[in-house]
Amino acid sequence: MALFIDVEVTPEAAADAEIAAKLAEVCPVDIFAVDDGGALEIVDANLDECVLCRLCIDAAPAGTVTVRKLYDGGAAL
């Protein structure tokens, strides 16, 4: 369980193989992975490694990825 950061991806974006691959590619700390079926997986063990770079937010369609700062009352990045 993450202590500092939570990442939410809409189910539609997580199921889209192209978006999943892009998120896995751009994340510098491997928060995202792609399963055998091409769907997105969030690697819970890496969530607190997030550097708040916004690359995932910028790589996905608007509103499909949300990064929340749990240490700041769950404020979205």
N, C-alpha and C positions, 0 to 999 in steps of 0.2 A: 504494500500500500504506500502510495506517495504521501510525503509529508508537506512538500512545498508547492508542487506543480501538479495540475491535472490537465489532461488533454481530452477534448471531446471532438469526435468526428461524426457527422450525420451518417445514419445507416446507408443512405443512398451513395454517399461518397465513399464510404468504407467498402461497399460492394463493387465499386467501379475499378476494374483492374488497372486502367490507365492512371487514375488518380492515386490509387494505392502505390503503384510503382514510383510515381513522381514523389510522393511523400517519403517513401523509404530512401529514395535517392538523395533528397535535399537535406535530410536531418543529419546534422553533424554528430549527434550523440546517440543515434540508432534507437530512437523512441518508436519508430515505425518499422514493421516488417510485413512481408507479403506471404500469405499461406499458399499451400499447393494449388488451391483453386483460384488464386489471383486476388483474393480479398485482403483487405488491410487488417493487420493485427497491431495492437498497441502493446509495446513491451513495458509492462508495469515496472519492472526492475530498473528501467532507465529513465523513468519520468522525472525524478529529481535531478537528473543530469542536465535538464533543459537549460539552455543559456539565453532564452528569451530572444532569439535571433529573428523570429517571425518568418523564417523561410517556409515553414509549413503553411502558414496562413496565406502567404503570398503565392504559393504554388498551387493551391486548391481554389476551386470556385468560391466566390464571396459567400461568407456565412456558413461554410461547411466544416471549418476547423476552428475550434475555440481553445485557447490556452488560458487556464485560470491560475492565478496566484493564490494558493490556499493560505499563505501567510498574510495575505492582504484582504481577508474576508471573502475570498473567491472572486476577486476582481478579474475581469477578462483583460487580456493583453491587448 
